[in-house]
Amino acid sequence: MPRKKAVRKSTKRKTTAKRKTTRKKGSPTPKNPALYARVKAEAKRKFDVYPSAYANAWLVRTYKKRGGKY
């Protein structure tokens, strides 16, 4: 018995409404740059290796603790 060939459906889409695309907005920027700079300078003095994941985690935690927002 011969096999039947698979029938491909059309790849064209019939859309009436446009889709909303969400774009990544990039990295968050601190709302209080002066406070962020002070905490960053403190992190550079506190840690031997800067930048590092540990130092940056401390920086973000301390910045938020002192009232900073992103």
N, CA, C and O atoms as a Maestro MAE file, in Angstrom:
{
 s_m_m2io_version
 :::
 2.0.0
}

f_m_ct {
 s_m_title
 :::
 protein
 m_atom[280] {
  # First column is atom index #
  i_m_mmod_type
  r_m_x_coord
  r_m_y_coord
  r_m_z_coord
  i_m_residue_number
  s_m_chain_name
  s_m_pdb_residue_name
  s_m_pdb_atom_name
  i_m_atomic_number
  :::
  1 25 0.830 -1.170 0.000 1 A "MET " " N  " 7
  2 3 0.000 0.000 0.000 1 A "MET " " CA " 6
  3 2 0.885 1.246 0.000 1 A "MET " " C  " 6
  4 15 1.726 1.381 0.888 1 A "MET " " O  " 8
  5 25 0.732 2.152 -0.947 2 A "PRO " " N  " 7
  6 3 1.581 3.347 -1.006 2 A "PRO " " CA " 6
  7 2 1.217 4.338 0.103 2 A "PRO " " C  " 6
  8 15 0.063 4.468 0.512 2 A "PRO " " O  " 8
  9 25 2.258 5.026 0.565 3 A "ARG " " N  " 7
  10 3 2.069 6.031 1.608 3 A "ARG " " CA " 6
  11 2 1.515 7.314 1.025 3 A "ARG " " C  " 6
  12 15 1.801 7.681 -0.114 3 A "ARG " " O  " 8
  13 25 0.724 7.976 1.825 4 A "LYS " " N  " 7
  14 3 0.215 9.265 1.393 4 A "LYS " " CA " 6
  15 2 1.206 10.345 1.814 4 A "LYS " " C  " 6
  16 15 1.799 10.271 2.890 4 A "LYS " " O  " 8
  17 25 1.377 11.329 0.971 5 A "LYS " " N  " 7
  18 3 2.272 12.426 1.296 5 A "LYS " " CA " 6
  19 2 1.605 13.346 2.312 5 A "LYS " " C  " 6
  20 15 0.400 13.591 2.264 5 A "LYS " " O  " 8
  21 25 2.420 13.843 3.223 6 A "ALA " " N  " 7
  22 3 1.907 14.775 4.217 6 A "ALA " " CA " 6
  23 2 1.582 16.100 3.544 6 A "ALA " " C  " 6
  24 15 2.363 16.606 2.739 6 A "ALA " " O  " 8
  25 25 0.465 16.637 3.867 7 A "VAL " " N  " 7
  26 3 0.043 17.903 3.281 7 A "VAL " " CA " 6
  27 2 0.395 19.011 4.251 7 A "VAL " " C  " 6
  28 15 -0.010 18.983 5.413 7 A "VAL " " O  " 8
  29 25 1.148 19.983 3.774 8 A "ARG " " N  " 7
  30 3 1.529 21.116 4.613 8 A "ARG " " CA " 6
  31 2 0.471 22.186 4.542 8 A "ARG " " C  " 6
  32 15 -0.070 22.500 3.482 8 A "ARG " " O  " 8
  33 25 0.194 22.734 5.708 9 A "LYS " " N  " 7
  34 3 -0.743 23.840 5.748 9 A "LYS " " CA " 6
  35 2 0.002 25.117 5.408 9 A "LYS " " C  " 6
  36 15 1.223 25.186 5.552 9 A "LYS " " O  " 8
  37 25 -0.706 26.096 4.970 10 A "SER " " N  " 7
  38 3 -0.113 27.378 4.625 10 A "SER " " CA " 6
  39 2 0.505 28.012 5.869 10 A "SER " " C  " 6
  40 15 -0.079 27.971 6.952 10 A "SER " " O  " 8
  41 25 1.679 28.593 5.707 11 A "THR " " N  " 7
  42 3 2.362 29.215 6.833 11 A "THR " " CA " 6
  43 2 1.923 30.663 7.051 11 A "THR " " C  " 6
  44 15 2.333 31.295 8.024 11 A "THR " " O  " 8
  45 25 1.107 31.179 6.167 12 A "LYS " " N  " 7
  46 3 0.632 32.554 6.322 12 A "LYS " " CA " 6
  47 2 -0.372 32.608 7.467 12 A "LYS " " C  " 6
  48 15 -1.229 31.737 7.616 12 A "LYS " " O  " 8
  49 25 -0.239 33.652 8.262 13 A "ARG " " N  " 7
  50 3 -1.166 33.840 9.371 13 A "ARG " " CA " 6
  51 2 -2.233 34.845 8.973 13 A "ARG " " C  " 6
  52 15 -1.977 35.822 8.270 13 A "ARG " " O  " 8
  53 25 -3.400 34.575 9.435 14 A "LYS " " N  " 7
  54 3 -4.477 35.522 9.215 14 A "LYS " " CA " 6
  55 2 -4.727 36.225 10.540 14 A "LYS " " C  " 6
  56 15 -5.444 35.717 11.402 14 A "LYS " " O  " 8
  57 25 -4.131 37.391 10.690 15 A "THR " " N  " 7
  58 3 -4.305 38.138 11.932 15 A "THR " " CA " 6
  59 2 -5.040 39.430 11.651 15 A "THR " " C  " 6
  60 15 -4.779 40.128 10.670 15 A "THR " " O  " 8
  61 25 -5.948 39.718 12.526 16 A "THR " " N  " 7
  62 3 -6.685 40.968 12.372 16 A "THR " " CA " 6
  63 2 -6.188 42.009 13.362 16 A "THR " " C  " 6
  64 15 -6.226 43.207 13.080 16 A "THR " " O  " 8
  65 25 -5.722 41.557 14.517 17 A "ALA " " N  " 7
  66 3 -5.219 42.491 15.532 17 A "ALA " " CA " 6
  67 2 -3.704 42.367 15.625 17 A "ALA " " C  " 6
  68 15 -3.151 41.274 15.501 17 A "ALA " " O  " 8
  69 25 -3.043 43.488 15.843 18 A "LYS " " N  " 7
  70 3 -1.594 43.458 15.985 18 A "LYS " " CA " 6
  71 2 -1.225 42.977 17.372 18 A "LYS " " C  " 6
  72 15 -1.929 43.257 18.343 18 A "LYS " " O  " 8
  73 25 -0.147 42.269 17.463 19 A "ARG " " N  " 7
  74 3 0.331 41.794 18.750 19 A "ARG " " CA " 6
  75 2 1.170 42.863 19.415 19 A "ARG " " C  " 6
  76 15 1.918 43.587 18.758 19 A "ARG " " O  " 8
  77 25 1.037 42.950 20.722 20 A "LYS " " N  " 7
  78 3 1.885 43.870 21.465 20 A "LYS " " CA " 6
  79 2 3.195 43.169 21.761 20 A "LYS " " C  " 6
  80 15 3.211 42.024 22.213 20 A "LYS " " O  " 8
  81 25 4.273 43.850 21.507 21 A "THR " " N  " 7
  82 3 5.573 43.279 21.818 21 A "THR " " CA " 6
  83 2 6.125 43.982 23.044 21 A "THR " " C  " 6
  84 15 6.053 45.204 23.176 21 A "THR " " O  " 8
  85 25 6.672 43.185 23.925 22 A "THR " " N  " 7
  86 3 7.281 43.770 25.119 22 A "THR " " CA " 6
  87 2 8.781 43.785 24.925 22 A "THR " " C  " 6
  88 15 9.394 42.770 24.595 22 A "THR " " O  " 8
  89 25 9.347 44.927 25.131 23 A "ARG " " N  " 7
  90 3 10.789 45.076 24.981 23 A "ARG " " CA " 6
  91 2 11.449 45.100 26.340 23 A "ARG " " C  " 6
  92 15 10.892 45.600 27.318 23 A "ARG " " O  " 8
  93 25 12.634 44.555 26.378 24 A "LYS " " N  " 7
  94 3 13.399 44.626 27.610 24 A "LYS " " CA " 6
  95 2 13.942 46.048 27.730 24 A "LYS " " C  " 6
  96 15 14.514 46.586 26.782 24 A "LYS " " O  " 8
  97 25 13.760 46.636 28.877 25 A "LYS " " N  " 7
  98 3 14.113 48.039 29.041 25 A "LYS " " CA " 6
  99 2 15.557 48.257 29.444 25 A "LYS " " C  " 6
  100 15 15.971 49.401 29.627 25 A "LYS " " O  " 8
  101 25 16.322 47.217 29.584 26 A "GLY " " N  " 7
  102 3 17.717 47.377 29.963 26 A "GLY " " CA " 6
  103 2 17.909 47.248 31.458 26 A "GLY " " C  " 6
  104 15 16.996 46.851 32.183 26 A "GLY " " O  " 8
  105 25 19.088 47.582 31.907 27 A "SER " " N  " 7
  106 3 19.375 47.431 33.328 27 A "SER " " CA " 6
  107 2 18.749 48.569 34.118 27 A "SER " " C  " 6
  108 15 18.643 49.688 33.615 27 A "SER " " O  " 8
  109 25 18.335 48.298 35.345 28 A "PRO " " N  " 7
  110 3 17.733 49.346 36.154 28 A "PRO " " CA " 6
  111 2 18.771 50.402 36.547 28 A "PRO " " C  " 6
  112 15 19.919 50.071 36.842 28 A "PRO " " O  " 8
  113 25 18.368 51.640 36.549 29 A "THR " " N  " 7
  114 3 19.280 52.717 36.933 29 A "THR " " CA " 6
  115 2 18.845 53.269 38.289 29 A "THR " " C  " 6
  116 15 17.648 53.381 38.553 29 A "THR " " O  " 8
  117 25 19.786 53.611 39.138 30 A "PRO " " N  " 7
  118 3 19.428 54.126 40.458 30 A "PRO " " CA " 6
  119 2 18.751 55.499 40.361 30 A "PRO " " C  " 6
  120 15 19.156 56.355 39.575 30 A "PRO " " O  " 8
  121 25 17.709 55.683 41.182 31 A "LYS " " N  " 7
  122 3 16.975 56.955 41.186 31 A "LYS " " CA " 6
  123 2 17.722 58.035 41.969 31 A "LYS " " C  " 6
  124 15 17.503 59.228 41.756 31 A "LYS " " O  " 8
  125 25 18.599 57.611 42.869 32 A "ASN " " N  " 7
  126 3 19.366 58.562 43.673 32 A "ASN " " CA " 6
  127 2 20.865 58.334 43.394 32 A "ASN " " C  " 6
  128 15 21.515 57.587 44.126 32 A "ASN " " O  " 8
  129 25 21.417 58.964 42.349 33 A "PRO " " N  " 7
  130 3 22.798 58.705 41.952 33 A "PRO " " CA " 6
  131 2 23.835 59.076 43.018 33 A "PRO " " C  " 6
  132 15 24.878 58.430 43.110 33 A "PRO " " O  " 8
  133 25 23.561 60.101 43.819 34 A "ALA " " N  " 7
  134 3 24.521 60.517 44.851 34 A "ALA " " CA " 6
  135 2 24.664 59.436 45.919 34 A "ALA " " C  " 6
  136 15 25.775 59.099 46.329 34 A "ALA " " O  " 8
  137 25 23.540 58.904 46.360 35 A "LEU " " N  " 7
  138 3 23.567 57.826 47.356 35 A "LEU " " CA " 6
  139 2 24.243 56.592 46.783 35 A "LEU " " C  " 6
  140 15 25.043 55.944 47.458 35 A "LEU " " O  " 8
  141 25 23.921 56.268 45.538 36 A "TYR " " N  " 7
  142 3 24.520 55.099 44.884 36 A "TYR " " CA " 6
  143 2 26.040 55.252 44.798 36 A "TYR " " C  " 6
  144 15 26.774 54.292 45.031 36 A "TYR " " O  " 8
  145 25 26.509 56.452 44.465 37 A "ALA " " N  " 7
  146 3 27.950 56.706 44.362 37 A "ALA " " CA " 6
  147 2 28.632 56.554 45.715 37 A "ALA " " C  " 6
  148 15 29.730 56.004 45.797 37 A "ALA " " O  " 8
  149 25 27.987 57.040 46.781 38 A "ARG " " N  " 7
  150 3 28.560 56.898 48.123 38 A "ARG " " CA " 6
  151 2 28.673 55.438 48.535 38 A "ARG " " C  " 6
  152 15 29.697 55.012 49.069 38 A "ARG " " O  " 8
  153 25 27.618 54.679 48.284 39 A "VAL " " N  " 7
  154 3 27.614 53.258 48.654 39 A "VAL " " CA " 6
  155 2 28.626 52.490 47.805 39 A "VAL " " C  " 6
  156 15 29.287 51.575 48.298 39 A "VAL " " O  " 8
  157 25 28.745 52.859 46.545 40 A "LYS " " N  " 7
  158 3 29.701 52.199 45.653 40 A "LYS " " CA " 6
  159 2 31.130 52.457 46.108 40 A "LYS " " C  " 6
  160 15 31.957 51.546 46.093 40 A "LYS " " O  " 8
  161 25 31.429 53.689 46.512 41 A "ALA " " N  " 7
  162 3 32.766 54.015 47.018 41 A "ALA " " CA " 6
  163 2 33.057 53.231 48.289 41 A "ALA " " C  " 6
  164 15 34.183 52.784 48.511 41 A "ALA " " O  " 8
  165 25 32.032 53.067 49.125 42 A "GLU " " N  " 7
  166 3 32.173 52.270 50.341 42 A "GLU " " CA " 6
  167 2 32.469 50.812 50.000 42 A "GLU " " C  " 6
  168 15 33.293 50.171 50.653 42 A "GLU " " O  " 8
  169 25 31.797 50.292 48.978 43 A "ALA " " N  " 7
  170 3 32.008 48.903 48.558 43 A "ALA " " CA " 6
  171 2 33.428 48.708 48.037 43 A "ALA " " C  " 6
  172 15 34.047 47.671 48.278 43 A "ALA " " O  " 8
  173 25 33.941 49.707 47.325 44 A "LYS " " N  " 7
  174 3 35.312 49.610 46.799 44 A "LYS " " CA " 6
  175 2 36.333 49.593 47.930 44 A "LYS " " C  " 6
  176 15 37.363 48.925 47.825 44 A "LYS " " O  " 8
  177 25 36.056 50.324 49.016 45 A "ARG " " N  " 7
  178 3 36.965 50.302 50.165 45 A "ARG " " CA " 6
  179 2 36.835 49.015 50.963 45 A "ARG " " C  " 6
  180 15 37.817 48.506 51.502 45 A "ARG " " O  " 8
  181 25 35.623 48.497 51.035 46 A "LYS " " N  " 7
  182 3 35.330 47.337 51.877 46 A "LYS " " CA " 6
  183 2 35.864 46.026 51.290 46 A "LYS " " C  " 6
  184 15 36.366 45.183 52.033 46 A "LYS " " O  " 8
  185 25 35.764 45.847 49.975 47 A "PHE " " N  " 7
  186 3 36.119 44.576 49.330 47 A "PHE " " CA " 6
  187 2 37.433 44.694 48.578 47 A "PHE " " C  " 6
  188 15 37.699 45.699 47.919 47 A "PHE " " O  " 8
  189 25 38.253 43.652 48.687 48 A "ASP " " N  " 7
  190 3 39.534 43.628 47.974 48 A "ASP " " CA " 6
  191 2 39.318 43.542 46.470 48 A "ASP " " C  " 6
  192 15 40.012 44.205 45.699 48 A "ASP " " O  " 8
  193 25 38.364 42.732 46.060 49 A "VAL " " N  " 7
  194 3 38.086 42.555 44.633 49 A "VAL " " CA " 6
  195 2 36.776 43.253 44.311 49 A "VAL " " C  " 6
  196 15 35.709 42.842 44.766 49 A "VAL " " O  " 8
  197 25 36.872 44.313 43.523 50 A "TYR " " N  " 7
  198 3 35.675 44.991 43.044 50 A "TYR " " CA " 6
  199 2 35.873 45.278 41.576 50 A "TYR " " C  " 6
  200 15 36.922 45.820 41.225 50 A "TYR " " O  " 8
  201 25 34.975 44.967 40.714 51 A "PRO " " N  " 7
  202 3 33.651 44.409 40.922 51 A "PRO " " CA " 6
  203 2 33.682 42.894 41.089 51 A "PRO " " C  " 6
  204 15 34.474 42.195 40.457 51 A "PRO " " O  " 8
  205 25 32.827 42.424 41.928 52 A "SER " " N  " 7
  206 3 32.595 40.993 42.100 52 A "SER " " CA " 6
  207 2 31.129 40.799 42.411 52 A "SER " " C  " 6
  208 15 30.440 41.745 42.795 52 A "SER " " O  " 8
  209 25 30.653 39.592 42.249 53 A "ALA " " N  " 7
  210 3 29.238 39.312 42.498 53 A "ALA " " CA " 6
  211 2 28.899 39.595 43.963 53 A "ALA " " C  " 6
  212 15 27.838 40.142 44.261 53 A "ALA " " O  " 8
  213 25 29.781 39.232 44.858 54 A "TYR " " N  " 7
  214 3 29.545 39.426 46.289 54 A "TYR " " CA " 6
  215 2 29.490 40.923 46.618 54 A "TYR " " C  " 6
  216 15 28.610 41.373 47.352 54 A "TYR " " O  " 8
  217 25 30.436 41.684 46.069 55 A "ALA " " N  " 7
  218 3 30.490 43.128 46.331 55 A "ALA " " CA " 6
  219 2 29.270 43.837 45.740 55 A "ALA " " C  " 6
  220 15 28.708 44.735 46.368 55 A "ALA " " O  " 8
  221 25 28.866 43.441 44.547 56 A "ASN " " N  " 7
  222 3 27.704 44.071 43.928 56 A "ASN " " CA " 6
  223 2 26.412 43.727 44.662 56 A "ASN " " C  " 6
  224 15 25.513 44.562 44.759 56 A "ASN " " O  " 8
  225 25 26.317 42.509 45.176 57 A "ALA " " N  " 7
  226 3 25.143 42.132 45.961 57 A "ALA " " CA " 6
  227 2 25.080 42.983 47.228 57 A "ALA " " C  " 6
  228 15 24.006 43.442 47.619 57 A "ALA " " O  " 8
  229 25 26.223 43.193 47.866 58 A "TRP " " N  " 7
  230 3 26.284 44.032 49.057 58 A "TRP " " CA " 6
  231 2 25.886 45.470 48.717 58 A "TRP " " C  " 6
  232 15 25.146 46.112 49.462 58 A "TRP " " O  " 8
  233 25 26.384 45.962 47.589 59 A "LEU " " N  " 7
  234 3 26.083 47.326 47.151 59 A "LEU " " CA " 6
  235 2 24.580 47.520 46.972 59 A "LEU " " C  " 6
  236 15 24.021 48.494 47.477 59 A "LEU " " O  " 8
  237 25 23.928 46.620 46.268 60 A "VAL " " N  " 7
  238 3 22.491 46.745 46.015 60 A "VAL " " CA " 6
  239 2 21.707 46.639 47.316 60 A "VAL " " C  " 6
  240 15 20.775 47.410 47.547 60 A "VAL " " O  " 8
  241 25 22.078 45.694 48.157 61 A "ARG " " N  " 7
  242 3 21.383 45.503 49.430 61 A "ARG " " CA " 6
  243 2 21.509 46.750 50.311 61 A "ARG " " C  " 6
  244 15 20.528 47.195 50.907 61 A "ARG " " O  " 8
  245 25 22.717 47.308 50.390 62 A "THR " " N  " 7
  246 3 22.961 48.485 51.217 62 A "THR " " CA " 6
  247 2 22.271 49.722 50.633 62 A "THR " " C  " 6
  248 15 21.711 50.527 51.377 62 A "THR " " O  " 8
  249 25 22.309 49.875 49.326 63 A "TYR " " N  " 7
  250 3 21.652 51.006 48.661 63 A "TYR " " CA " 6
  251 2 20.154 50.994 48.946 63 A "TYR " " C  " 6
  252 15 19.571 52.032 49.256 63 A "TYR " " O  " 8
  253 25 19.532 49.823 48.841 64 A "LYS " " N  " 7
  254 3 18.099 49.702 49.116 64 A "LYS " " CA " 6
  255 2 17.794 49.922 50.589 64 A "LYS " " C  " 6
  256 15 16.775 50.519 50.936 64 A "LYS " " O  " 8
  257 25 18.684 49.436 51.460 65 A "LYS " " N  " 7
  258 3 18.494 49.579 52.902 65 A "LYS " " CA " 6
  259 2 18.504 51.056 53.289 65 A "LYS " " C  " 6
  260 15 17.802 51.463 54.214 65 A "LYS " " O  " 8
  261 25 19.298 51.853 52.583 66 A "ARG " " N  " 7
  262 3 19.415 53.284 52.887 66 A "ARG " " CA " 6
  263 2 18.353 54.120 52.170 66 A "ARG " " C  " 6
  264 15 18.381 55.349 52.215 66 A "ARG " " O  " 8
  265 25 17.430 53.446 51.518 67 A "GLY " " N  " 7
  266 3 16.297 54.162 50.916 67 A "GLY " " CA " 6
  267 2 16.406 54.381 49.422 67 A "GLY " " C  " 6
  268 15 15.578 55.087 48.846 67 A "GLY " " O  " 8
  269 25 17.398 53.799 48.781 68 A "GLY " " N  " 7
  270 3 17.539 53.961 47.341 68 A "GLY " " CA " 6
  271 2 16.520 53.124 46.571 68 A "GLY " " C  " 6
  272 15 16.122 52.049 47.019 68 A "GLY " " O  " 8
  273 25 16.114 53.616 45.436 69 A "LYS " " N  " 7
  274 3 15.148 52.917 44.569 69 A "LYS " " CA " 6
  275 2 15.720 52.782 43.178 69 A "LYS " " C  " 6
  276 15 16.604 53.536 42.770 69 A "LYS " " O  " 8
  277 25 15.196 51.802 42.457 70 A "TYR " " N  " 7
  278 3 15.574 51.607 41.062 70 A "TYR " " CA " 6
  279 2 14.400 51.902 40.163 70 A "TYR " " C  " 6
  280 15 14.515 51.796 38.942 70 A "TYR " " O  " 8
  :::
 }
 m_bond[279] {
  # First column is bond index #
  i_m_from
  i_m_to
  i_m_order
  :::
  1 1 2 1
  2 2 3 1
  3 3 4 2
  4 3 5 1
  5 5 6 1
  6 6 7 1
  7 7 8 2
  8 7 9 1
  9 9 10 1
  10 10 11 1
  11 11 12 2
  12 11 13 1
  13 13 14 1
  14 14 15 1
  15 15 16 2
  16 15 17 1
  17 17 18 1
  18 18 19 1
  19 19 20 2
  20 19 21 1
  21 21 22 1
  22 22 23 1
  23 23 24 2
  24 23 25 1
  25 25 26 1
  26 26 27 1
  27 27 28 2
  28 27 29 1
  29 29 30 1
  30 30 31 1
  31 31 32 2
  32 31 33 1
  33 33 34 1
  34 34 35 1
  35 35 36 2
  36 35 37 1
  37 37 38 1
  38 38 39 1
  39 39 40 2
  40 39 41 1
  41 41 42 1
  42 42 43 1
  43 43 44 2
  44 43 45 1
  45 45 46 1
  46 46 47 1
  47 47 48 2
  48 47 49 1
  49 49 50 1
  50 50 51 1
  51 51 52 2
  52 51 53 1
  53 53 54 1
  54 54 55 1
  55 55 56 2
  56 55 57 1
  57 57 58 1
  58 58 59 1
  59 59 60 2
  60 59 61 1
  61 61 62 1
  62 62 63 1
  63 63 64 2
  64 63 65 1
  65 65 66 1
  66 66 67 1
  67 67 68 2
  68 67 69 1
  69 69 70 1
  70 70 71 1
  71 71 72 2
  72 71 73 1
  73 73 74 1
  74 74 75 1
  75 75 76 2
  76 75 77 1
  77 77 78 1
  78 78 79 1
  79 79 80 2
  80 79 81 1
  81 81 82 1
  82 82 83 1
  83 83 84 2
  84 83 85 1
  85 85 86 1
  86 86 87 1
  87 87 88 2
  88 87 89 1
  89 89 90 1
  90 90 91 1
  91 91 92 2
  92 91 93 1
  93 93 94 1
  94 94 95 1
  95 95 96 2
  96 95 97 1
  97 97 98 1
  98 98 99 1
  99 99 100 2
  100 99 101 1
  101 101 102 1
  102 102 103 1
  103 103 104 2
  104 103 105 1
  105 105 106 1
  106 106 107 1
  107 107 108 2
  108 107 109 1
  109 109 110 1
  110 110 111 1
  111 111 112 2
  112 111 113 1
  113 113 114 1
  114 114 115 1
  115 115 116 2
  116 115 117 1
  117 117 118 1
  118 118 119 1
  119 119 120 2
  120 119 121 1
  121 121 122 1
  122 122 123 1
  123 123 124 2
  124 123 125 1
  125 125 126 1
  126 126 127 1
  127 127 128 2
  128 127 129 1
  129 129 130 1
  130 130 131 1
  131 131 132 2
  132 131 133 1
  133 133 134 1
  134 134 135 1
  135 135 136 2
  136 135 137 1
  137 137 138 1
  138 138 139 1
  139 139 140 2
  140 139 141 1
  141 141 142 1
  142 142 143 1
  143 143 144 2
  144 143 145 1
  145 145 146 1
  146 146 147 1
  147 147 148 2
  148 147 149 1
  149 149 150 1
  150 150 151 1
  151 151 152 2
  152 151 153 1
  153 153 154 1
  154 154 155 1
  155 155 156 2
  156 155 157 1
  157 157 158 1
  158 158 159 1
  159 159 160 2
  160 159 161 1
  161 161 162 1
  162 162 163 1
  163 163 164 2
  164 163 165 1
  165 165 166 1
  166 166 167 1
  167 167 168 2
  168 167 169 1
  169 169 170 1
  170 170 171 1
  171 171 172 2
  172 171 173 1
  173 173 174 1
  174 174 175 1
  175 175 176 2
  176 175 177 1
  177 177 178 1
  178 178 179 1
  179 179 180 2
  180 179 181 1
  181 181 182 1
  182 182 183 1
  183 183 184 2
  184 183 185 1
  185 185 186 1
  186 186 187 1
  187 187 188 2
  188 187 189 1
  189 189 190 1
  190 190 191 1
  191 191 192 2
  192 191 193 1
  193 193 194 1
  194 194 195 1
  195 195 196 2
  196 195 197 1
  197 197 198 1
  198 198 199 1
  199 199 200 2
  200 199 201 1
  201 201 202 1
  202 202 203 1
  203 203 204 2
  204 203 205 1
  205 205 206 1
  206 206 207 1
  207 207 208 2
  208 207 209 1
  209 209 210 1
  210 210 211 1
  211 211 212 2
  212 211 213 1
  213 213 214 1
  214 214 215 1
  215 215 216 2
  216 215 217 1
  217 217 218 1
  218 218 219 1
  219 219 220 2
  220 219 221 1
  221 221 222 1
  222 222 223 1
  223 223 224 2
  224 223 225 1
  225 225 226 1
  226 226 227 1
  227 227 228 2
  228 227 229 1
  229 229 230 1
  230 230 231 1
  231 231 232 2
  232 231 233 1
  233 233 234 1
  234 234 235 1
  235 235 236 2
  236 235 237 1
  237 237 238 1
  238 238 239 1
  239 239 240 2
  240 239 241 1
  241 241 242 1
  242 242 243 1
  243 243 244 2
  244 243 245 1
  245 245 246 1
  246 246 247 1
  247 247 248 2
  248 247 249 1
  249 249 250 1
  250 250 251 1
  251 251 252 2
  252 251 253 1
  253 253 254 1
  254 254 255 1
  255 255 256 2
  256 255 257 1
  257 257 258 1
  258 258 259 1
  259 259 260 2
  260 259 261 1
  261 261 262 1
  262 262 263 1
  263 263 264 2
  264 263 265 1
  265 265 266 1
  266 266 267 1
  267 267 268 2
  268 267 269 1
  269 269 270 1
  270 270 271 1
  271 271 272 2
  272 271 273 1
  273 273 274 1
  274 274 275 1
  275 275 276 2
  276 275 277 1
  277 277 278 1
  278 278 279 1
  279 279 280 2
  :::
 }
}
